[in-house]
């Protein structure tokens, strides 16, 4: 009797499973494209081909969701000359559903970003952003109806951003991911989605952040798409049911995630994912190529420079690049002292003839020239922060117009200005450094906020300063410049 009961139950269960309807959803994801329009093994013109192919394989655009996780507008000369509009045009042509702005998408300023958002045909999502200038043009999350499924997408940009030092009248603040999700998750839950996706411009780990901890707090999130760190992650399980994918950088890879959803039992039965690489043999998409061709970048000559760089970076933390930038900043802003720094690494030697794209390669960001006034003691505090960053080998600073004496522990014990002045020195910094350099320079950021600093933003990029300096002094030859001296040995 028991045998017949068991057989009957198995047959009943089989009948239920046969009635279950499995619906597929394909999510396509890009991140950190940085306006890379075309290239041998990268670029939007080839990435567009992969996107259209995957949409066709999924059964059409209406059965896919296309999401970009930010750092989209800036990073190449094409992006700089169009202030990111070329990226938006290509994304619109591909019918992107979601764009989550990344930290570099703010570099052209809030007014430009507002224009780019207005031009974008899809939804701009950033649950953790507080910005009066952008009010009304972005949302924390949005519900999509894809292939019969209700899919909620929550957007999160990079936490910890703020422009209040340089633009207090149009303040930008981005809060932590967990705090932002906590504020919107109840409304997401009430909408009863079949699938929840978190698209964020943040990697697996960050300051006060761990993706596994976040996934544990919100187990209903089925998929997390990450970015910012430029890493490639084809797919990993992050909790009992959640999945994570990161699609690399520079338009080199496309993330493809497939959901198999049981509409009868209201649950995802399988998630699979992969990263599709752009290759030399990938054909260019005709429509993306046409858009790219409307924004031609000409190879304009800037001037001539004698060979001035060495590779790898000298042990004294000096290089022709940083020397060139500090000299250009000092001359443009007419200051007593200029301070500039770059991320450490090997530098490519300038050829004699310098073109605009050469300068852009070394100065790709929209950092602007700023000045503040500092006392000698304040300058010592600021330079100690610079030296600590150099000692940790993730920053290569240069100072022009003064010399620093350091002890064996790399502490600034004395600063010798090139010009004597009784009260304060006018000092030039890049806007990025002055705003704290991503948390490396809190004392500098604090001093810049004080009214007595007389902060001025010239609204000219460091790249423009350097180009103008080379043009003015061409043919330019830079002499070795020394700014750091050890107290325990003769120089």
MARTOR-866410 format. One record per residue (C-alpha): residue in one letter; x, z, y. Coordinates in steps of 0.05 Angstrom, whole numbers, padded with zeros to 5 digits, always signed. Layout:
// MARTOR-866410
AXZY/...
This chain:
// MARTOR-866410
X+00000+00000+00000/X+00056+00019+00048/X+00090-00047+00032/X+00028-00086+00055/X+00022-00044+00118/X+00094-00059+00137/X+00086-00133+00124/X+00023-00133+00166/X+00058-00099+00225/X+00116-00148+00221/X+00067-00206+00222/X+00031-00176+00282/X+00095-00167+00320/X+00116-00238+00304/X+00050-00263+00331/X+00061-00224+00396/X+00131-00252+00403/X+00106-00323+00391/X+00058-00313+00448/X+00113-00290+00495/X+00130-00341+00548/X+00203-00346+00568/X+00214-00372+00639/X+00283-00391+00665/X+00310-00379+00734/X+00377-00408+00757/X+00414-00373+00815/X+00469-00413+00848/X+00519-00374+00890/X+00576-00387+00938/X+00617-00339+00980/X+00677-00337+01027/X+00676-00413+01036/X+00709-00403+01104/X+00687-00472+01130/X+00730-00508+01078/X+00696-00576+01084/X+00741-00620+01042/X+00803-00615+00999/X+00836-00639+00935/X+00810-00582+00892/X+00761-00550+00941/X+00713-00564+00997/X+00638-00568+01012/X+00638-00643+01000/X+00655-00632+00927/X+00620-00565+00919/X+00555-00600+00941/X+00562-00646+00881/X+00563-00586+00833/X+00504-00554+00868/X+00460-00616+00862/X+00481-00626+00789/X+00461-00554+00772/X+00395-00561+00808/X+00380-00623+00767/X+00399-00589+00702/X+00353-00530+00719/X+00294-00577+00727/X+00295-00585+00802/X+00308-00548+00867/X+00242-00509+00860/X+00269-00475+00797/X+00333-00451+00830/X+00354-00401+00883/X+00415-00418+00926/X+00450-00360+00959/X+00513-00354+01003/X+00546-00286+01011/X+00582-00298+01076/X+00647-00314+01112/X+00619-00383+01119/X+00630-00406+01191/X+00703-00390+01204/X+00769-00404+01170/X+00788-00477+01183/X+00799-00520+01244/X+00733-00556+01228/X+00698-00488+01232/X+00734-00468+01296/X+00721-00533+01334/X+00647-00533+01316/X+00640-00457+01319/X+00613-00459+01248/X+00558-00510+01260/X+00588-00558+01209/X+00578-00506+01154/X+00506-00494+01174/X+00491-00569+01174/X+00518-00576+01103/X+00481-00514+01079/X+00416-00540+01109/X+00426-00607+01075/X+00433-00570+01009/X+00371-00527+01023/X+00404-00459+01018/X+00352-00404+01010/X+00394-00345+01033/X+00454-00333+01077/X+00485-00263+01084/X+00533-00265+01143/X+00603-00239+01129/X+00651-00203+01176/X+00686-00267+01198/X+00619-00299+01216/X+00617-00253+01276/X+00683-00278+01304/X+00654-00330+01351/X+00612-00276+01384/X+00540-00252+01376/X+00510-00306+01420/X+00542-00361+01377/X+00521-00326+01313/X+00450-00322+01339/X+00451-00398+01350/X+00478-00410+01280/X+00424-00365+01250/X+00370-00402+01290/X+00397-00468+01262/X+00397-00444+01190/X+00334-00465+01153/X+00336-00410+01101/X+00331-00334+01107/X+00387-00293+01138/X+00389-00224+01104/X+00428-00162+01125/X+00394-00096+01109/X+00451-00054+01136/X+00459-00088+01204/X+00438-00057+01270/X+00446-00106+01327/X+00399-00112+01387/X+00425-00182+01404/X+00403-00208+01335/X+00337-00171+01330/X+00283-00216+01302/X+00329-00268+01271/X+00347-00232+01207/X+00312-00190+01155/X+00334-00136+01105/X+00303-00172+01046/X+00257-00228+01026/X+00211-00245+00967/X+00216-00314+00936/X+00169-00348+00886/X+00213-00388+00839/X+00186-00422+00777/X+00128-00372+00775/X+00172-00311+00783/X+00173-00263+00841/X+00246-00254+00861/X+00266-00203+00915/X+00333-00214+00949/X+00365-00157+00989/X+00423-00176+01035/X+00480-00131+01056/X+00538-00150+01102/X+00605-00115+01106/X+00596-00041+01123/X+00636-00007+01178/X+00636-00064+01228/X+00629-00049+01302/X+00642-00086+01367/X+00622-00029+01412/X+00693-00023+01440/X+00697-00094+01465/X+00623-00110+01476/X+00585-00045+01487/X+00527-00082+01519/X+00511-00119+01454/X+00531-00067+01403/X+00538-00084+01330/X+00538-00031+01275/X+00536-00040+01200/X+00520+00020+01156/X+00538+00035+01084/X+00504-00005+01028/X+00472+00055+00994/X+00441+00080+01059/X+00413+00011+01075/X+00384-00001+01006/X+00352+00068+01007/X+00314+00048+01070/X+00285-00016+01042/X+00279-00005+00967/X+00211+00028+00970/X+00180-00034+01003/X+00216-00078+00952/X+00187-00036+00895/X+00116-00039+00924/X+00118-00114+00924/X+00127-00112+00847/X+00182-00164+00839/X+00199-00192+00770/X+00273-00196+00789/X+00314-00160+00843/X+00379-00190+00869/X+00429-00156+00915/X+00471-00206+00954/X+00527-00171+00991/X+00590-00188+01030/X+00630-00133+00996/X+00671-00131+00933/X+00665-00084+00874/X+00702-00029+00911/X+00707-00011+00984/X+00715+00047+01031/X+00669+00101+01004/X+00639+00049+00957/X+00637+00036+00882/X+00592-00018+00854/X+00581+00019+00788/X+00557+00081+00825/X+00509+00038+00867/X+00483+00002+00805/X+00470+00070+00773/X+00430+00093+00833/X+00387+00030+00832/X+00380+00008+00759/X+00322-00039+00778/X+00372-00086+00811/X+00382-00141+00760/X+00438-00181+00794/X+00491-00164+00845/X+00528-00221+00879/X+00592-00198+00914/X+00642-00228+00962/X+00694-00211+01016/X+00752-00197+00969/X+00761-00271+00949/X+00763-00253+00875/X+00732-00292+00818/X+00686-00255+00770/X+00646-00301+00723/X+00601-00243+00702/X+00602-00171+00678/X+00550-00120+00658/X+00548-00062+00708/X+00492-00018+00680/X+00441-00019+00624/X+00410-00084+00649/X+00447-00105+00713/X+00497-00162+00720/X+00551-00178+00772/X+00582-00244+00793/X+00632-00263+00848/X+00644-00336+00864/X+00715-00336+00891/X+00735-00368+00957/X+00746-00431+00999/X+00692-00474+00967/X+00731-00476+00902/X+00679-00449+00854/X+00603-00446+00845/X+00571-00386+00812/X+00516-00405+00763/X+00471-00349+00737/X+00413-00360+00688/X+00357-00311+00677/X+00311-00316+00616/X+00249-00276+00634/X+00193-00255+00586/X+00130-00262+00628/X+00088-00228+00574/X+00128-00164+00571/X+00151-00169+00643/X+00226-00162+00630/X+00291-00202+00631/X+00312-00215+00559/X+00379-00248+00576/X+00426-00261+00634/X+00485-00309+00628/X+00533-00334+00681/X+00594-00376+00694/X+00638-00402+00750/X+00643-00478+00757/X+00708-00500+00789/X+00716-00557+00837/X+00771-00604+00812/X+00809-00665+00835/X+00762-00708+00794/X+00698-00678+00824/X+00665-00734+00864/X+00647-00721+00936/X+00574-00715+00954/X+00554-00773+00998/X+00508-00734+01044/X+00558-00677+01053/X+00613-00728+01067/X+00571-00761+01121/X+00561-00693+01156/X+00636-00679+01152/X+00653-00747+01181/X+00613-00731+01244/X+00662-00674+01260/X+00729-00709+01258/X+00791-00665+01271/X+00845-00704+01306/X+00918-00689+01295/X+00937-00673+01367/X+01008-00656+01385/X+01021-00589+01419/X+01095-00593+01431/X+01164-00585+01400/X+01195-00521+01373/X+01263-00510+01344/X+01261-00481+01273/X+01244-00408+01286/X+01215-00379+01223/X+01247-00352+01160/X+01217-00345+01091/X+01209-00293+01062/X+01194-00244+01118/X+01257-00210+01145/X+01268-00137+01127/X+01268-00119+01201/X+01194-00138+01205/X+01211-00193+01255/X+01190-00265+01251/X+01186-00324+01296/X+01110-00324+01291/X+01100-00253+01317/X+01154-00264+01370/X+01120-00327+01393/X+01052-00293+01397/X+01078-00233+01437/X+01114-00277+01486/X+01053-00321+01495/X+01008-00260+01505/X+01055-00227+01555/X+01060-00290+01597/X+00986-00307+01595/X+00962-00236+01612/X+01020-00221+01659/X+01032-00152+01627/X+01091-00105+01622/X+01086-00100+01546/X+01054-00142+01491/X+01040-00120+01419/X+01020-00166+01363/X+01020-00161+01287/X+01005-00203+01226/X+00992-00188+01153/X+01057-00187+01114/X+01078-00244+01069/X+01120-00306+01067/X+01117-00354+01126/X+01123-00429+01126/X+01176-00457+01172/X+01151-00496+01232/X+01171-00568+01234/X+01201-00592+01300/X+01137-00625+01322/X+01079-00577+01325/X+01007-00600+01319/X+00942-00563+01332/X+00928-00554+01258/X+00997-00522+01250/X+00981-00470+01303/X+00913-00460+01271/X+00944-00447+01203/X+00982-00387+01231/X+00927-00363+01279/X+00861-00380+01244/X+00820-00322+01272/X+00781-00318+01337/X+00819-00257+01361/X+00821-00256+01437/X+00872-00231+01487/X+00857-00161+01514/X+00894-00112+01558/X+00892-00037+01569/X+00932+00012+01610/X+00972+00066+01573/X+01018+00122+01594/X+01086+00129+01560/X+01060+00184+01514/X+00998+00143+01496/X+01043+00083+01482/X+01085+00126+01435/X+01022+00147+01398/X+00999+00075+01392/X+01066+00049+01368/X+01071+00104+01316/X+01008+00076+01285/X+01039+00007+01286/X+01102+00032+01253/X+01063+00068+01198/X+01027+00003+01182/X+01094-00033+01179/X+01123+00021+01134/X+01066+00012+01085/X+01084-00062+01084/X+01016-00091+01098/X+01027-00105+01171/X+01083-00138+01210/X+01081-00116+01283/X+01122-00141+01342/X+01131-00110+01411/X+01155-00147+01472/X+01176-00114+01537/X+01201-00048+01506/X+01246-00019+01452/X+01231+00037+01403/X+01279+00087+01374/X+01256+00114+01306/X+01283+00171+01263/X+01297+00167+01189/X+01224+00182+01174/X+01201+00123+01215/X+01173+00164+01272/X+01179+00137+01343/X+01224+00188+01378/X+01235+00148+01442/X+01207+00086+01477/X+01249+00049+01527/X+01206+00003+01570/X+01237-00059+01599/X+01207-00041+01666/X+01204+00029+01695/X+01137+00050+01721/X+01115+00119+01743/X+01043+00120+01717/X+01018+00070+01667/X+01038+00006+01632/X+00993-00054+01625/X+00995-00072+01551/X+00967-00134+01515/X+00936-00131+01446/X+00892-00177+01405/X+00818-00158+01403/X+00823-00144+01328/X+00881-00095+01337/X+00849-00062+01397/X+00785-00050+01358/X+00824-00011+01306/X+00852-00066+01261/X+00802-00053+01205/X+00814+00022+01208/X+00891+00020+01213/X+00894+00041+01286/X+00841+00095+01302/X+00882+00125+01359/X+00888+00058+01393/X+00814+00046+01386/X+00800+00115+01414/X+00844+00103+01475/X+00813+00035+01487/X+00744+00067+01491/X+00764+00113+01548/X+00746+00089+01617/X+00816+00104+01642/X+00844+00050+01596/X+00814-00004+01642/X+00800-00049+01582/X+00798-00123+01599/X+00780-00180+01551/X+00806-00248+01576/X+00762-00286+01526/X+00820-00331+01507/X+00841-00333+01434/X+00912-00316+01412/X+00915-00386+01383/X+00900-00416+01452/X+00954-00371+01483/X+01006-00396+01433/X+00987-00470+01442/X+00991-00465+01517/X+01058-00429+01513/X+01088-00482+01468/X+01062-00538+01513/X+01090-00505+01575/X+01159-00491+01547/X+01167-00551+01500/X+01219-00563+01472/X+01217-00489+01456/X+01274-00449+01426/X+01263-00375+01411/X+01321-00327+01409/X+01320-00270+01358/X+01282-00212+01387/X+01296-00139+01368/X+01247-00083+01384/X+01258-00030+01329/X+01322+00012+01329/X+01343+00068+01282/X+01369+00131+01316/X+01419+00146+01261/X+01458+00081+01265/X+01489+00037+01318/X+01455-00028+01334/
